[in-house]
């Protein structure tokens, strides 16, 4: 099993064809096929079903690909580290975050931090909380921002923020005249909802069931920013977090308290068996300062 063979396999999985892999690797399609044949021989298993004339990944190929991604991620980090050492850069920071925090709050924090550390290379990506937890647990990032609860081993966690979810409404909506919205206000109401895999949706479903309330859920989306975008376009009202509410302040969407309170609880995650870098510690100082400023503006955001 050679690295070149593994590369040919990965690129074929990504592109779906041997010719696509050949284009990426800069070799011929037959050469890619030979590399994959050799890999199959060394592994003793079939990775692609070729009976239809196309390369269809087998179940074993998909399982092997999932493990291979971990190896390539580690290799990429080594290559990146070597490049930084060669160029004399001061280091790097890899962050992964849930979208609610990562769409605007995190880029603002990164911009502030980069003014302090201009030579530091920063990589950040957006993932659902479950994926953030997985990446931190496997030590593929320096830190992650995700919503509780956390269940994977190999993680150290720090409470970052625990604040109530709020209701987003078009400014012209009748319920916008209320200071507080309750479950009873939502009976028969048109709503834009977060998807069932989110914590907020599960909390909301539980409270609605408890009060025997049935709204009209006309749209569902994975991200709170999507909820706000649809609310802005008159598709209903929806429960969102304060970070997203802050992003949409002044857009024509207004925000009201929801009672009983449903809490948005997020944490900072670190790999348990990986020493925290100085850059990560300094970045956390910036994050905390940004959090304090955002929470200080909550009253103004929810005022009528």
One Martini backbone bead per residue (centre of mass of N, CA, C, O) as a GRO file, in nm:
protein
  304
    1UNK     BB    1   0.089   0.042   0.029
    2UNK     BB    2   0.070   0.350  -0.131
    3UNK     BB    3   0.037   0.686  -0.157
    4UNK     BB    4  -0.038   0.693  -0.459
    5UNK     BB    5  -0.273   0.496  -0.435
    6UNK     BB    6  -0.436   0.660  -0.229
    7UNK     BB    7  -0.469   0.909  -0.408
    8UNK     BB    8  -0.623   0.773  -0.638
    9UNK     BB    9  -0.858   0.687  -0.463
   10UNK     BB   10  -0.949   0.961  -0.352
   11UNK     BB   11  -0.996   1.107  -0.629
   12UNK     BB   12  -1.210   0.905  -0.723
   13UNK     BB   13  -1.412   0.957  -0.495
   14UNK     BB   14  -1.445   1.265  -0.543
   15UNK     BB   15  -1.508   1.255  -0.869
   16UNK     BB   16  -1.610   0.944  -0.972
   17UNK     BB   17  -1.342   0.916  -1.157
   18UNK     BB   18  -1.053   0.837  -1.320
   19UNK     BB   19  -1.030   1.093  -1.496
   20UNK     BB   20  -1.050   1.294  -1.264
   21UNK     BB   21  -0.799   1.193  -1.116
   22UNK     BB   22  -0.602   1.239  -1.348
   23UNK     BB   23  -0.628   1.547  -1.364
   24UNK     BB   24  -0.527   1.605  -1.073
   25UNK     BB   25  -0.250   1.426  -1.101
   26UNK     BB   26  -0.126   1.429  -1.401
   27UNK     BB   27  -0.238   1.164  -1.539
   28UNK     BB   28  -0.348   0.883  -1.655
   29UNK     BB   29  -0.607   0.673  -1.650
   30UNK     BB   30  -0.452   0.402  -1.652
   31UNK     BB   31  -0.273   0.479  -1.411
   32UNK     BB   32  -0.500   0.489  -1.205
   33UNK     BB   33  -0.599   0.199  -1.242
   34UNK     BB   34  -0.332   0.066  -1.156
   35UNK     BB   35  -0.322   0.182  -0.869
   36UNK     BB   36  -0.592   0.054  -0.775
   37UNK     BB   37  -0.523  -0.238  -0.832
   38UNK     BB   38  -0.282  -0.244  -0.636
   39UNK     BB   39  -0.445  -0.174  -0.384
   40UNK     BB   40  -0.636  -0.415  -0.389
   41UNK     BB   41  -0.416  -0.627  -0.365
   42UNK     BB   42  -0.294  -0.526  -0.089
   43UNK     BB   43  -0.584  -0.546   0.065
   44UNK     BB   44  -0.787  -0.776  -0.040
   45UNK     BB   45  -1.000  -0.580  -0.200
   46UNK     BB   46  -1.286  -0.436  -0.330
   47UNK     BB   47  -1.355  -0.092  -0.434
   48UNK     BB   48  -1.479  -0.150  -0.730
   49UNK     BB   49  -1.752  -0.153  -0.947
   50UNK     BB   50  -1.719  -0.244  -1.313
   51UNK     BB   51  -1.975  -0.369  -1.467
   52UNK     BB   52  -2.096  -0.080  -1.594
   53UNK     BB   53  -1.821   0.099  -1.662
   54UNK     BB   54  -1.814   0.198  -1.373
   55UNK     BB   55  -1.698   0.342  -1.062
   56UNK     BB   56  -1.828   0.172  -0.792
   57UNK     BB   57  -1.844   0.192  -0.473
   58UNK     BB   58  -1.798   0.010  -0.213
   59UNK     BB   59  -1.848  -0.043   0.109
   60UNK     BB   60  -1.544  -0.072   0.171
   61UNK     BB   61  -1.458   0.194   0.039
   62UNK     BB   62  -1.615   0.385   0.230
   63UNK     BB   63  -1.476   0.294   0.489
   64UNK     BB   64  -1.182   0.351   0.399
   65UNK     BB   65  -1.220   0.653   0.330
   66UNK     BB   66  -1.284   0.756   0.615
   67UNK     BB   67  -0.999   0.678   0.725
   68UNK     BB   68  -0.823   0.827   0.514
   69UNK     BB   69  -0.897   1.121   0.588
   70UNK     BB   70  -0.731   1.128   0.846
   71UNK     BB   71  -0.453   1.089   0.716
   72UNK     BB   72  -0.464   1.338   0.526
   73UNK     BB   73  -0.500   1.550   0.746
   74UNK     BB   74  -0.228   1.494   0.882
   75UNK     BB   75  -0.053   1.546   0.635
   76UNK     BB   76  -0.143   1.840   0.582
   77UNK     BB   77  -0.035   1.946   0.853
   78UNK     BB   78   0.258   1.877   0.801
   79UNK     BB   79   0.294   2.043   0.544
   80UNK     BB   80   0.216   2.313   0.672
   81UNK     BB   81   0.432   2.318   0.893
   82UNK     BB   82   0.678   2.307   0.704
   83UNK     BB   83   0.615   2.573   0.555
   84UNK     BB   84   0.624   2.759   0.802
   85UNK     BB   85   0.916   2.696   0.880
   86UNK     BB   86   1.050   2.775   0.611
   87UNK     BB   87   0.917   3.083   0.621
   88UNK     BB   88   0.896   3.182   0.933
   89UNK     BB   89   0.646   3.140   1.066
   90UNK     BB   90   0.449   3.156   1.378
   91UNK     BB   91   0.199   2.988   1.274
   92UNK     BB   92  -0.116   2.823   1.364
   93UNK     BB   93  -0.489   2.809   1.321
   94UNK     BB   94  -0.752   2.569   1.387
   95UNK     BB   95  -1.100   2.618   1.318
   96UNK     BB   96  -1.424   2.509   1.439
   97UNK     BB   97  -1.779   2.586   1.361
   98UNK     BB   98  -2.072   2.677   1.416
   99UNK     BB   99  -2.269   2.884   1.229
  100UNK     BB  100  -2.383   3.091   1.436
  101UNK     BB  101  -2.076   3.179   1.503
  102UNK     BB  102  -1.920   3.157   1.207
  103UNK     BB  103  -2.037   3.380   1.009
  104UNK     BB  104  -1.949   3.656   1.203
  105UNK     BB  105  -1.821   3.643   1.481
  106UNK     BB  106  -1.558   3.494   1.402
  107UNK     BB  107  -1.450   3.685   1.178
  108UNK     BB  108  -1.423   3.925   1.370
  109UNK     BB  109  -1.217   3.793   1.560
  110UNK     BB  110  -1.004   3.732   1.345
  111UNK     BB  111  -0.953   4.023   1.256
  112UNK     BB  112  -0.854   4.122   1.531
  113UNK     BB  113  -0.625   3.911   1.563
  114UNK     BB  114  -0.465   3.979   1.298
  115UNK     BB  115  -0.374   4.262   1.399
  116UNK     BB  116  -0.188   4.116   1.621
  117UNK     BB  117  -0.129   3.848   1.406
  118UNK     BB  118  -0.025   3.869   1.086
  119UNK     BB  119   0.154   3.583   1.060
  120UNK     BB  120  -0.085   3.416   1.116
  121UNK     BB  121  -0.231   3.115   1.035
  122UNK     BB  122  -0.578   3.078   0.935
  123UNK     BB  123  -0.827   2.821   0.990
  124UNK     BB  124  -1.177   2.796   0.891
  125UNK     BB  125  -1.484   2.613   0.970
  126UNK     BB  126  -1.810   2.480   0.895
  127UNK     BB  127  -2.013   2.299   1.134
  128UNK     BB  128  -2.173   2.085   1.287
  129UNK     BB  129  -2.156   1.999   1.611
  130UNK     BB  130  -2.093   1.697   1.568
  131UNK     BB  131  -1.845   1.755   1.381
  132UNK     BB  132  -1.679   1.923   1.571
  133UNK     BB  133  -1.642   1.703   1.784
  134UNK     BB  134  -1.496   1.504   1.597
  135UNK     BB  135  -1.249   1.686   1.521
  136UNK     BB  136  -1.145   1.725   1.809
  137UNK     BB  137  -1.119   1.426   1.899
  138UNK     BB  138  -0.912   1.373   1.640
  139UNK     BB  139  -0.703   1.618   1.628
  140UNK     BB  140  -0.774   1.829   1.361
  141UNK     BB  141  -0.791   2.065   1.571
  142UNK     BB  142  -0.755   2.323   1.806
  143UNK     BB  143  -1.063   2.430   1.790
  144UNK     BB  144  -1.410   2.446   1.909
  145UNK     BB  145  -1.758   2.537   1.825
  146UNK     BB  146  -2.039   2.429   2.026
  147UNK     BB  147  -2.322   2.248   2.114
  148UNK     BB  148  -2.480   2.131   2.354
  149UNK     BB  149  -2.401   1.827   2.400
  150UNK     BB  150  -2.119   1.620   2.501
  151UNK     BB  151  -1.987   1.270   2.416
  152UNK     BB  152  -1.703   1.260   2.347
  153UNK     BB  153  -1.401   1.164   2.368
  154UNK     BB  154  -1.113   1.367   2.391
  155UNK     BB  155  -1.241   1.624   2.555
  156UNK     BB  156  -1.225   1.964   2.621
  157UNK     BB  157  -1.430   2.196   2.817
  158UNK     BB  158  -1.585   2.527   2.771
  159UNK     BB  159  -1.774   2.768   2.880
  160UNK     BB  160  -1.910   3.038   2.679
  161UNK     BB  161  -2.243   3.018   2.651
  162UNK     BB  162  -2.572   3.115   2.813
  163UNK     BB  163  -2.865   3.170   2.626
  164UNK     BB  164  -3.149   3.270   2.500
  165UNK     BB  165  -3.372   3.220   2.291
  166UNK     BB  166  -3.534   3.373   2.006
  167UNK     BB  167  -3.776   3.557   1.830
  168UNK     BB  168  -3.842   3.582   1.487
  169UNK     BB  169  -3.973   3.877   1.310
  170UNK     BB  170  -4.154   4.064   1.140
  171UNK     BB  171  -4.215   4.394   1.191
  172UNK     BB  172  -4.536   4.354   1.092
  173UNK     BB  173  -4.607   4.165   1.304
  174UNK     BB  174  -4.832   4.130   1.559
  175UNK     BB  175  -4.618   4.001   1.771
  176UNK     BB  176  -4.421   4.256   1.778
  177UNK     BB  177  -4.588   4.399   2.020
  178UNK     BB  178  -4.447   4.203   2.197
  179UNK     BB  179  -4.221   4.123   2.453
  180UNK     BB  180  -4.358   3.833   2.482
  181UNK     BB  181  -4.344   3.490   2.386
  182UNK     BB  182  -4.561   3.214   2.370
  183UNK     BB  183  -4.684   2.912   2.295
  184UNK     BB  184  -4.984   3.011   2.249
  185UNK     BB  185  -4.902   3.214   2.013
  186UNK     BB  186  -4.833   2.954   1.804
  187UNK     BB  187  -5.110   2.868   1.735
  188UNK     BB  188  -5.125   2.838   1.388
  189UNK     BB  189  -4.856   2.948   1.322
  190UNK     BB  190  -4.628   3.062   1.109
  191UNK     BB  191  -4.326   2.861   1.051
  192UNK     BB  192  -3.975   2.863   1.093
  193UNK     BB  193  -3.757   2.582   1.110
  194UNK     BB  194  -3.552   2.391   1.249
  195UNK     BB  195  -3.409   2.108   1.237
  196UNK     BB  196  -3.422   1.796   1.403
  197UNK     BB  197  -3.092   1.798   1.460
  198UNK     BB  198  -3.147   2.025   1.654
  199UNK     BB  199  -3.173   2.151   1.966
  200UNK     BB  200  -3.393   2.369   1.928
  201UNK     BB  201  -3.610   2.184   1.808
  202UNK     BB  202  -3.636   1.989   2.047
  203UNK     BB  203  -3.718   2.203   2.253
  204UNK     BB  204  -3.967   2.312   2.103
  205UNK     BB  205  -4.129   2.051   2.073
  206UNK     BB  206  -4.157   2.000   2.379
  207UNK     BB  207  -4.309   2.267   2.455
  208UNK     BB  208  -4.549   2.232   2.260
  209UNK     BB  209  -4.650   1.962   2.370
  210UNK     BB  210  -4.698   2.054   2.664
  211UNK     BB  211  -4.914   2.291   2.542
  212UNK     BB  212  -5.077   2.197   2.295
  213UNK     BB  213  -4.914   2.302   2.030
  214UNK     BB  214  -4.986   2.395   1.670
  215UNK     BB  215  -4.808   2.480   1.421
  216UNK     BB  216  -4.705   2.607   1.099
  217UNK     BB  217  -4.468   2.422   0.930
  218UNK     BB  218  -4.327   2.537   0.619
  219UNK     BB  219  -4.017   2.553   0.713
  220UNK     BB  220  -3.683   2.411   0.682
  221UNK     BB  221  -3.358   2.444   0.855
  222UNK     BB  222  -3.027   2.424   0.972
  223UNK     BB  223  -3.001   2.739   0.983
  224UNK     BB  224  -3.060   3.040   1.138
  225UNK     BB  225  -3.007   3.219   0.890
  226UNK     BB  226  -3.236   3.086   0.727
  227UNK     BB  227  -3.464   3.172   0.905
  228UNK     BB  228  -3.423   3.479   0.877
  229UNK     BB  229  -3.447   3.494   0.568
  230UNK     BB  230  -3.747   3.393   0.570
  231UNK     BB  231  -3.868   3.599   0.759
  232UNK     BB  232  -3.794   3.848   0.583
  233UNK     BB  233  -3.992   3.705   0.346
  234UNK     BB  234  -4.269   3.610   0.501
  235UNK     BB  235  -4.265   3.280   0.608
  236UNK     BB  236  -4.248   3.365   0.917
  237UNK     BB  237  -4.150   3.234   1.227
  238UNK     BB  238  -3.851   3.206   1.460
  239UNK     BB  239  -3.610   3.025   1.627
  240UNK     BB  240  -3.315   3.179   1.774
  241UNK     BB  241  -3.010   3.306   1.816
  242UNK     BB  242  -2.818   3.580   1.918
  243UNK     BB  243  -2.603   3.579   1.697
  244UNK     BB  244  -2.802   3.589   1.458
  245UNK     BB  245  -2.960   3.835   1.549
  246UNK     BB  246  -2.720   4.029   1.527
  247UNK     BB  247  -2.679   3.991   1.216
  248UNK     BB  248  -3.004   4.101   1.166
  249UNK     BB  249  -2.982   4.376   1.256
  250UNK     BB  250  -3.175   4.607   1.069
  251UNK     BB  251  -3.334   4.418   0.832
  252UNK     BB  252  -3.659   4.368   0.943
  253UNK     BB  253  -3.595   4.205   1.187
  254UNK     BB  254  -3.731   4.095   1.492
  255UNK     BB  255  -3.695   4.056   1.861
  256UNK     BB  256  -3.811   3.811   2.106
  257UNK     BB  257  -3.903   3.681   2.378
  258UNK     BB  258  -3.907   3.348   2.519
  259UNK     BB  259  -4.172   3.176   2.705
  260UNK     BB  260  -4.004   2.960   2.810
  261UNK     BB  261  -3.684   2.921   2.838
  262UNK     BB  262  -3.439   2.855   2.583
  263UNK     BB  263  -3.115   2.726   2.571
  264UNK     BB  264  -2.802   2.853   2.453
  265UNK     BB  265  -2.529   2.617   2.457
  266UNK     BB  266  -2.183   2.690   2.449
  267UNK     BB  267  -1.855   2.563   2.351
  268UNK     BB  268  -1.518   2.498   2.407
  269UNK     BB  269  -1.298   2.288   2.221
  270UNK     BB  270  -1.045   2.039   2.305
  271UNK     BB  271  -0.788   1.849   2.279
  272UNK     BB  272  -0.686   1.643   2.533
  273UNK     BB  273  -0.389   1.535   2.392
  274UNK     BB  274  -0.332   1.856   2.336
  275UNK     BB  275  -0.153   2.117   2.341
  276UNK     BB  276  -0.197   2.446   2.395
  277UNK     BB  277  -0.155   2.716   2.227
  278UNK     BB  278  -0.081   3.043   2.233
  279UNK     BB  279  -0.272   3.129   2.008
  280UNK     BB  280  -0.527   3.008   2.131
  281UNK     BB  281  -0.524   3.177   2.392
  282UNK     BB  282  -0.534   3.458   2.251
  283UNK     BB  283  -0.798   3.410   2.095
  284UNK     BB  284  -0.982   3.369   2.341
  285UNK     BB  285  -0.965   3.659   2.441
  286UNK     BB  286  -1.113   3.777   2.199
  287UNK     BB  287  -1.374   3.613   2.218
  288UNK     BB  288  -1.461   3.712   2.500
  289UNK     BB  289  -1.484   4.011   2.425
  290UNK     BB  290  -1.701   3.973   2.204
  291UNK     BB  291  -1.912   3.844   2.384
  292UNK     BB  292  -1.950   4.078   2.583
  293UNK     BB  293  -2.049   4.282   2.370
  294UNK     BB  294  -2.294   4.126   2.265
  295UNK     BB  295  -2.446   4.087   2.542
  296UNK     BB  296  -2.471   4.397   2.604
  297UNK     BB  297  -2.687   4.424   2.342
  298UNK     BB  298  -2.953   4.269   2.409
  299UNK     BB  299  -3.163   4.479   2.503
  300UNK     BB  300  -3.168   4.642   2.239
  301UNK     BB  301  -3.256   4.402   2.053
  302UNK     BB  302  -3.539   4.347   2.243
  303UNK     BB  303  -3.660   4.609   2.193
  304UNK     BB  304  -3.952   4.833   2.122
   0.00000   0.00000   0.00000
